[in-house]
Amino acid sequence: MSEPIIKLVYAHNSLTERGGAERKMLLLAKHFAAVPGVNLEIMVHGLNPDKTFKEYLTGYPVRVFPASNPIAKYFALRRMGRAAQAADLIHAHNHPGHVAAVFAKRLQRKPILWFCNEPMLYLEGTKRRTSLWKLFLVRLFEKLILPQIDQIVSNSENTRRNIKQYLKRDSVVIYSGVDTSSLVPDPERKPQARPQLVSLCRFTPEKNINFVLRLAERCPEFDWVIAGNGPEEANLRRTITEKKLSHVRLAVNIPEEEKVRLYQGSDVFIFPTLHEPLGINIVEAMSCGVPTVAFNSGGARETVMSGETGFLVDTEAEFEDKVRYLATHPAERQQFGVRARARVIENFSLEQMINKTAGLYNQLLEKYGHPFRFNSVTDIKSVS
């Protein structure tokens, strides 16, 4: 008797950036695509080879359903749904992959798991959009499709509360995991004469990226690296030039291996965002033994243990004070870093993310009468 096989479809918005949702989907795909009997396909409506993770271009079958405007996106999602109906299990990653999944389910009864990084209505608030007609349409559309989704997964307790408030649905929290075998401290690194402070995020207003420059301007005795990409790049470069901030370096579109070296070479990680669902960059820095200073809001409350692995602050003045403290106290900073890595290994490992996801897959497969079951994992050498 042959072993059961399963077709697993990952439905996502677009692969046009290297964000947290794209990273999480890639880590899951790397594991589950290698499981014997699993046929995994990724479906998106946009792909930019220059801006996404290179593994998406060679490692997995990615089917693109292009769309250039909202109307075209609707029909692209319907086409994606028709293609996804061949799946035994659909894992929708963020918006609007869950829409395509529901279209598929209406054609054939399929189990749907939806990873919701942030409810769309709440996302509108964090990005300061005030289009009332769009909010109305989103509210109406999500009310129609949500009952068709079997299981919602949130990436933090912060997101779970937002889902409950805005979507009136319960969700299961699975923390986004990182590969602690590759994100490691540099054992050879010694304290530097000029501490290096690092921030890594998208260059957009909602990430509060300009605050990092204001902070760097007030702290010229440290070296600063602002890494990432986004529409604010030109403004950041102009400000650095006009204010002659020679101690600030902008690192744009850095490859993954350089990102690890950047973490390893930093003394303090700066996280300026006020409304982040989780903050996977905090977790990556902590895995490399780097303490973080962040505002006391959003998912940072779940990653940073204030006074133990970094600091959570309420004001910009307090932010500067804690940055100066960590930058100028190397012994205490090293202790913070040790505790930070231990916290990641205990709570944000890749193994916990994969095992909990596999458990939900198995629950849905059993519910829908499919014989395939995923095994748990105990050790993952490296999938980064």
C-alpha positions as CSV (number, residue, x, y, z in Angstrom):
1,M,0.0,0.0,0.0
2,S,1.5,3.4,-1.0
3,E,2.0,6.2,1.4
4,P,-0.6,9.0,1.4
5,I,0.5,12.2,-0.4
6,I,-0.8,15.7,0.0
7,K,-0.9,18.9,-2.2
8,L,-0.2,21.9,0.0
9,V,-0.8,25.4,-1.4
10,Y,0.6,28.6,0.0
11,A,-1.4,31.6,-1.1
12,H,0.1,35.0,-0.6
13,N,-0.3,38.6,-1.8
14,S,3.0,39.2,-3.7
15,L,6.7,38.5,-3.5
16,T,7.9,42.0,-3.9
17,E,9.8,42.6,-0.7
18,R,11.7,40.7,2.0
19,G,9.3,41.3,4.9
20,G,8.4,39.3,7.9
21,A,5.4,37.5,6.3
22,E,7.5,36.5,3.2
23,R,10.3,35.3,5.5
24,K,8.0,33.2,7.6
25,M,6.4,31.6,4.5
26,L,9.8,30.8,3.1
27,L,11.0,29.1,6.3
28,L,7.8,27.0,6.4
29,A,8.1,26.2,2.7
30,K,11.7,25.0,3.2
31,H,10.6,22.5,5.8
32,F,7.3,21.2,4.5
33,A,8.4,21.0,0.9
34,A,11.1,18.5,2.0
35,V,8.6,16.2,3.8
36,P,8.1,13.0,1.8
37,G,4.7,12.9,0.2
38,V,4.2,16.7,0.2
39,N,3.7,18.5,-3.1
40,L,3.9,22.2,-2.2
41,E,3.1,25.1,-4.6
42,I,3.2,28.8,-3.9
43,M,0.6,31.1,-5.5
44,V,0.9,34.9,-5.6
45,H,-0.4,37.8,-7.8
46,G,3.0,39.6,-7.9
47,L,6.6,38.8,-8.1
48,N,9.7,41.0,-8.3
49,P,12.9,38.8,-8.6
50,D,15.1,41.7,-7.5
51,K,13.3,42.4,-4.3
52,T,12.2,39.1,-2.9
53,F,14.2,36.2,-1.4
54,K,16.2,34.5,-4.0
55,E,15.1,31.0,-2.8
56,Y,11.6,31.7,-4.1
57,L,13.1,31.9,-7.6
58,T,14.7,28.5,-7.7
59,G,13.5,26.4,-4.8
60,Y,9.8,26.0,-5.2
61,P,7.1,26.2,-7.9
62,V,5.7,29.7,-7.7
63,R,2.7,30.4,-9.9
64,V,1.9,34.1,-10.5
65,F,-1.5,35.5,-11.2
66,P,-0.7,39.1,-12.2
67,A,-2.8,42.1,-11.4
68,S,-2.1,45.8,-11.9
69,N,-5.2,47.4,-10.2
70,P,-7.9,46.4,-7.6
71,I,-10.3,45.1,-10.2
72,A,-7.6,43.1,-11.9
73,K,-6.6,41.8,-8.5
74,Y,-10.1,40.5,-7.8
75,F,-10.2,38.5,-11.0
76,A,-6.6,37.3,-10.4
77,L,-7.7,36.1,-7.0
78,R,-10.6,34.2,-8.6
79,R,-8.1,32.5,-11.0
80,M,-5.8,31.7,-8.1
81,G,-8.8,30.2,-6.3
82,R,-9.6,28.0,-9.3
83,A,-6.0,26.8,-9.4
84,A,-5.9,26.2,-5.6
85,Q,-9.0,23.9,-5.6
86,A,-6.6,21.0,-6.4
87,A,-5.0,21.4,-3.0
88,D,-5.7,19.2,0.0
89,L,-4.8,22.0,2.3
90,I,-4.5,25.7,1.7
91,H,-2.3,27.9,3.9
92,A,-3.1,31.6,3.2
93,H,-0.4,34.0,4.3
94,N,-1.7,37.4,5.1
95,H,-3.8,39.5,2.8
96,P,-5.4,38.8,0.4
97,G,-4.3,35.1,0.1
98,H,-7.3,34.1,2.3
99,V,-9.6,35.5,-0.4
100,A,-8.2,33.2,-3.0
101,A,-8.5,30.3,-0.5
102,V,-12.2,31.0,0.0
103,F,-12.8,31.1,-3.7
104,A,-11.1,27.6,-3.9
105,K,-13.2,26.3,-1.0
106,R,-16.5,27.4,-2.7
107,L,-15.5,25.2,-5.7
108,Q,-14.4,22.3,-3.6
109,R,-14.5,21.8,0.1
110,K,-10.9,22.5,1.3
111,P,-9.4,23.1,4.7
112,I,-8.1,26.7,5.1
113,L,-5.5,27.9,7.6
114,W,-5.0,31.7,7.5
115,F,-1.9,33.4,9.0
116,C,-3.1,36.9,9.8
117,N,-0.1,39.1,10.5
118,E,-2.5,42.0,11.2
119,P,-6.2,42.5,10.7
120,M,-6.8,44.7,7.6
121,L,-9.0,47.1,9.5
122,Y,-6.4,47.6,12.2
123,L,-3.7,47.9,9.5
124,E,-5.6,50.8,8.0
125,G,-5.3,52.5,11.3
126,T,-1.6,52.0,11.7
127,K,-0.9,53.2,8.3
128,R,-3.1,56.3,8.9
129,R,-5.3,55.7,5.9
130,T,-8.7,57.3,6.2
131,S,-10.6,56.1,3.1
132,L,-14.1,55.4,4.6
133,W,-15.4,53.7,1.4
134,K,-12.4,51.3,1.4
135,L,-12.9,50.5,5.1
136,F,-16.6,49.8,4.4
137,L,-15.8,47.5,1.5
138,V,-13.1,45.6,3.5
139,R,-15.4,45.2,6.5
140,L,-18.2,43.8,4.2
141,F,-15.8,41.6,2.3
142,E,-14.2,40.1,5.3
143,K,-17.6,39.5,7.0
144,L,-18.5,37.3,3.9
145,I,-15.3,35.3,3.8
146,L,-14.3,34.8,7.4
147,P,-16.9,32.1,8.2
148,Q,-15.2,30.0,5.4
149,I,-11.8,30.0,7.1
150,D,-11.2,27.0,9.4
151,Q,-8.3,28.3,11.5
152,I,-6.8,31.7,12.0
153,V,-3.2,31.9,13.2
154,S,-1.7,35.1,14.7
155,N,1.9,35.8,15.2
156,S,1.6,37.3,18.7
157,E,-0.8,37.9,21.6
158,N,-0.9,41.5,20.4
159,T,-2.2,40.4,17.0
160,R,-4.5,37.9,18.6
161,R,-6.2,40.7,20.6
162,N,-6.6,42.8,17.5
163,I,-8.1,39.9,15.5
164,K,-10.6,39.4,18.3
165,Q,-11.5,43.1,18.5
166,Y,-11.7,43.8,14.8
167,L,-12.7,40.5,13.2
168,K,-14.6,38.9,16.2
169,R,-12.7,35.6,15.7
170,D,-10.4,33.6,18.0
171,S,-7.0,32.7,16.7
172,V,-4.1,30.5,17.7
173,V,-0.8,32.2,18.5
174,I,2.3,30.8,16.8
175,Y,5.3,33.0,17.2
176,S,7.4,33.5,14.1
177,G,10.5,31.5,14.5
178,V,14.1,32.2,13.5
179,D,17.0,29.8,12.8
180,T,19.1,30.0,15.9
181,S,21.8,27.8,14.4
182,S,22.7,30.5,11.8
183,L,21.7,33.6,13.8
184,V,24.4,33.3,16.4
185,P,26.7,35.7,18.3
186,D,30.2,36.3,17.0
187,P,32.4,34.7,19.7
188,E,35.5,36.6,18.5
189,R,34.0,40.1,18.7
190,K,35.5,42.4,21.3
191,P,34.1,45.7,22.6
192,Q,34.8,48.5,20.2
193,A,36.1,52.0,21.0
194,R,33.0,53.4,19.2
195,P,29.9,51.2,19.8
196,Q,27.8,50.4,16.8
197,L,24.1,50.8,16.9
198,V,21.9,49.2,14.2
199,S,18.4,49.6,13.0
200,L,16.9,47.3,10.3
201,C,13.4,47.9,8.9
202,R,11.5,49.2,5.8
203,F,12.1,52.8,5.1
204,T,8.5,53.9,5.5
205,P,6.8,56.5,7.7
206,E,4.8,53.9,9.7
207,K,8.1,52.3,10.7
208,N,9.1,55.6,12.4
209,I,12.4,55.5,10.5
210,N,13.0,59.2,10.8
211,F,13.2,58.9,14.5
212,V,16.4,56.8,14.2
213,L,18.0,59.7,12.3
214,R,17.0,62.2,15.0
215,L,18.4,59.9,17.6
216,A,21.6,59.4,15.7
217,E,22.0,63.2,15.3
218,R,21.8,63.5,19.1
219,C,24.3,60.7,19.6
220,P,27.3,61.4,17.3
221,E,29.7,59.6,19.6
222,F,28.4,56.2,18.3
223,D,28.5,54.7,14.9
224,W,25.1,54.1,13.3
225,V,23.9,51.7,10.6
226,I,20.4,52.1,9.2
227,A,19.6,49.1,7.1
228,G,16.6,48.2,4.9
229,N,14.9,49.7,1.9
230,G,11.8,51.6,0.9
231,P,10.3,54.9,-0.4
232,E,12.0,57.0,2.3
233,E,15.5,56.1,1.1
234,A,16.0,59.4,-0.8
235,N,14.8,61.5,2.1
236,L,17.1,59.6,4.5
237,R,20.1,60.1,2.2
238,R,19.3,63.8,1.8
239,T,19.1,64.3,5.6
240,I,22.3,62.5,6.2
241,T,24.1,64.7,3.7
242,E,22.5,68.0,4.7
243,K,23.2,67.5,8.4
244,K,26.6,66.0,7.8
245,L,26.0,62.9,9.8
246,S,29.2,61.2,8.9
247,H,28.8,58.7,11.7
248,V,25.6,57.3,10.0
249,R,25.8,54.7,7.2
250,L,22.8,53.7,5.1
251,A,22.8,50.0,4.1
252,V,20.2,49.3,1.4
253,N,19.0,45.8,0.2
254,I,21.7,43.9,2.1
255,P,21.8,40.2,1.4
256,E,20.9,37.7,4.1
257,E,24.5,36.7,4.9
258,E,25.5,40.4,5.3
259,K,22.4,40.9,7.6
260,V,23.7,38.3,10.0
261,R,27.1,39.9,10.0
262,L,25.4,43.2,10.7
263,Y,23.6,41.9,13.7
264,Q,26.8,40.2,15.0
265,G,28.8,43.5,14.6
266,S,26.2,45.6,16.5
267,D,26.2,46.5,20.2
268,V,22.6,47.7,20.5
269,F,19.6,47.1,18.2
270,I,17.3,50.1,17.6
271,F,13.6,49.3,17.0
272,P,11.7,52.5,16.3
273,T,8.3,51.2,15.2
274,L,5.3,52.0,17.4
275,H,2.7,49.5,16.1
276,E,4.5,46.4,15.0
277,P,2.5,43.1,15.2
278,L,5.6,41.2,16.5
279,G,8.9,42.6,15.2
280,I,10.9,39.7,13.8
281,N,14.0,41.8,13.4
282,I,14.1,42.2,17.2
283,V,14.0,38.4,17.5
284,E,16.8,38.0,14.9
285,A,19.0,40.5,16.8
286,M,18.3,38.9,20.1
287,S,19.3,35.5,18.6
288,C,22.7,37.1,17.8
289,G,23.1,38.2,21.4
290,V,22.2,41.8,20.8
291,P,20.0,43.7,23.3
292,T,17.2,45.9,21.9
293,V,15.7,49.3,22.8
294,A,12.1,49.6,21.6
295,F,9.0,51.6,22.4
296,N,6.6,50.0,24.9
297,S,3.9,49.0,22.4
298,G,2.8,46.3,20.0
299,G,4.6,43.0,19.7
300,A,7.8,44.4,21.3
301,R,6.2,43.8,24.6
302,E,6.3,40.1,24.0
303,T,9.9,39.9,22.6
304,V,11.8,42.3,24.8
305,M,12.0,41.7,28.6
306,S,12.6,45.2,29.8
307,G,15.6,45.4,32.1
308,E,16.7,41.8,31.2
309,T,17.1,41.5,27.4
310,G,16.8,45.2,26.5
311,F,14.6,48.1,27.4
312,L,11.0,49.1,26.6
313,V,10.4,52.9,26.8
314,D,7.5,55.3,26.6
315,T,9.2,58.5,25.4
316,E,11.9,59.5,22.9
317,A,14.0,61.0,25.8
318,E,13.9,57.7,27.6
319,F,14.7,55.9,24.4
320,E,17.9,58.0,24.1
321,D,18.8,57.4,27.7
322,K,18.6,53.6,27.5
323,V,20.5,53.6,24.2
324,R,23.3,55.5,25.9
325,Y,23.3,53.2,28.9
326,L,23.6,50.0,26.8
327,A,26.2,51.5,24.5
328,T,28.5,52.6,27.3
329,H,28.2,49.7,29.7
330,P,29.8,46.7,27.8
331,A,29.7,44.3,30.7
332,E,26.0,44.8,31.4
333,R,25.3,44.8,27.6
334,Q,26.9,41.4,27.3
335,Q,24.7,40.0,30.1
336,F,21.6,41.4,28.4
337,G,22.7,39.7,25.1
338,V,23.1,36.3,26.8
339,R,19.6,36.5,28.2
340,A,18.3,37.7,24.9
341,R,19.5,34.7,23.0
342,A,18.3,32.3,25.7
343,R,14.8,33.9,25.4
344,V,14.8,33.4,21.6
345,I,15.8,29.7,21.9
346,E,13.1,29.1,24.4
347,N,10.2,31.0,22.8
348,F,11.0,31.9,19.2
349,S,12.8,28.9,17.7
350,L,12.1,27.6,14.2
351,E,11.3,24.2,15.7
352,Q,8.4,25.6,17.8
353,M,6.9,27.4,14.7
354,I,7.1,24.3,12.5
355,N,5.8,21.9,15.2
356,K,2.8,24.1,16.1
357,T,2.0,24.7,12.4
358,A,2.2,20.9,11.7
359,G,-0.1,20.3,14.6
360,L,-2.7,22.6,13.1
361,Y,-2.3,21.0,9.7
362,N,-3.0,17.6,11.2
363,Q,-6.1,18.8,13.0
364,L,-7.5,20.2,9.7
365,L,-6.6,17.1,7.7
366,E,-8.3,14.9,10.3
367,K,-11.3,17.1,10.3
368,Y,-11.6,16.8,6.5
369,G,-10.9,13.1,6.4
370,H,-7.5,13.2,4.7
371,P,-5.1,10.4,5.8
372,F,-1.8,12.3,5.6
373,R,-0.2,13.4,8.9
374,F,2.9,15.5,9.5
375,N,5.5,14.5,12.1
376,S,7.0,16.8,14.6
377,V,10.6,17.9,14.4
378,T,13.1,17.9,17.2
379,D,16.1,19.4,15.5
380,I,16.6,21.6,12.5
381,K,20.2,22.2,11.5
382,S,19.7,25.1,9.2
383,V,17.0,26.3,6.8
384,S,18.2,29.9,6.3
